[in-house]
């Protein structure tokens, strides 16, 4: 039932259904879980003589003139007058002639809309309902995420119909217990084997997956009540109760799903302990930098892990430029000198090659054979590499997703390191881990993750933090400016290039798009800048290029042959050019805070003062606040915390890459008190030996909800 298409609703149209599909709403379940982003409070009625101009006002007034449609214009304007005894106002509707018989002379109606003053007071195309309906209905009207072509009225109508035709009737079914579901003489397994019964059970699970004792314990309203009142609350109190229920079950489901997906790691597997090799001190002394206190702290954690007979499972968080790769090198060195092979996976070929070059230089005097496997190497070289790996002749293999292929076989894999882990799914990381016998697992990220979210996504892991930058790094100066500053920006860039430095320019688009003509794109912007930077060398880069072409362009920039590199976010990770001192990001409002922070981290990697310039003409309050925090701090964790607060956790920090369902209503930042309760209840249930027997509905809904591309369930 809940998986039924929207077109099964009464009164649908193909045009409207197409618009819903474009925002990824296809089923009844999609509709009822399309929660409002805000509400219009229509509880206060304003007298006509007290309305506030150019703002939304809520009035109740009587129709005092016969509605007339002006057919002479294409707009087909419907116009009539209303009065509430304090004044008169014109009500106008454009392109809605069908409403002409909707308003009856002498009847009272509720109107909600922006009031403007022309020759007289006028409210254009307001929301409206009869006064009787206004008095009997809730006064909080939902405002939904939408598009320019999909009106709030249409969304409200479809969701209202969904609730009345599917959710409220289904609630009676949801109250049926397991015993009543079974036909006489049938076993539960026989019932579940029936396809029709499975559909019915899934509908029941949709309502009943939160165990009733938990509902009672935490005073949670029913799912039916919550869905009706999240969309059409009759009071603020009803809305609060609905939100609590839906937030709890979303976080509860998340916790239960994570327990399932991480159960493989919950029981520490037996690993192989590794001792510090005789050459350890010599290797550490040979490193190009003295370890910072934070790096040494993480190295101590890793040594403790490697010495243990339990397989390590550690997350290393470190801001851009904090020296995670140097720390990883020590773990790789210890593994190899104990007779094991090691592997390091990066999300892009650029980053993999950077790691290969960097580690090759570190290990060149220590008899360590290191190689690299990417999708672009020749077939002949690939075959030879795989044979050497299988025979144990390769000590460390660096690579991209190519490392996950079945043909990649190790002789004795002891340590697995995944860099920029948020770019990989759970299943991908487990595939690499399973190529060894309980290898020590280390994952690294330069995307700072707020502690709250880290404990959720990596609750099974030990977490280490590199919270200190190497000495000599000068903080990057960041400025948020409108596009009218371009002439000054270009002058500033020329000054830096004349001083021997290089610059990045980031665009949100690859090619020009007529529907988004206000956005900078790499290709046409590069052509435009050739005139602005005449006499300088410019190249552009984007993800659609062939690997060989991309590598050559990056090599040109790394070697200093290119003054300005114009790129998409393909350079977000993996390029280390200490000579680059300016990062210009066009249409900065199009990027998340964490992404802006990563991009900014491409400069400031040397000892020269560096600058990040964020260009945006957006007047959106949220955007202004986001760019303000970027200008005020370079602390990645403060930025990530702000990002979580402003955007919620739905698409942050690669949550999709973990096979997790999107957060549609919960916010990890503001709902921490409910999150704590959800964690406690999920922990208690998962540790119960009755999980499979007593919580079949819950297990079914977990499997259904976590059936994402990268889910491991």
ABEGO torsion letter per residue (X at the ends): XAABBAAABBGBBAAAAAAAAAAGBABAAAAAABBBABBBBAABBBBAAABBBGBBBBBBBBBABBBBBBAABAAGBBBBBBBAGAEBBBBBBBGBAAAAAABBBGBBBBBBBBBBBBABBBBBGBBBBBAAAAAABBABBBBBBBBAABBAAAAAAAAAAAAAAAAAAAAAAAABBAAAABBBGBBAAAAAABAAAAAAAAAAAAAAABBAAAAAAAGBBBAAAAAAAAABBABAAAAAAAAAAAAAAAAAAAAAAAAAAAAAAABBBBBBBBBBBAAAAAAAAABABBBBAAAAAAAAAAAAAAABABBBBBBBBBBBGAGAAAAAAAAAAAAAAAGBBBBBBBABAAAAAAAAAAAAAAAAAAGBBBBBBBAABBAAAAAAAAAAAAAGABABBBBBAAAABAABBBABBABBBBBGAAABBAAAAAAAAAABBGBBBBBBBABBBBAAAAAAAAAABBBBBBABBBBGBBBBBBBBBBAAAAAAAAAAAAAAAAAGBBBBBBBABABBBAABAABBBAAAAAAAAAAAABGBBBBBBBAABBAAAAAAAAAAAAAGABABBBBBAAAABGBBBAABABBBBBGAAABBAAAAAAAAAABGABABBBBBBBBBABABAAAAAAAAAAAABABAAAAAAAAAAAAEAAABGGAAAAGBBBBAABBAAAAAAAAAAAAAAAAAAAABAAAAAAAAAAAAAAAAAABBAABAX
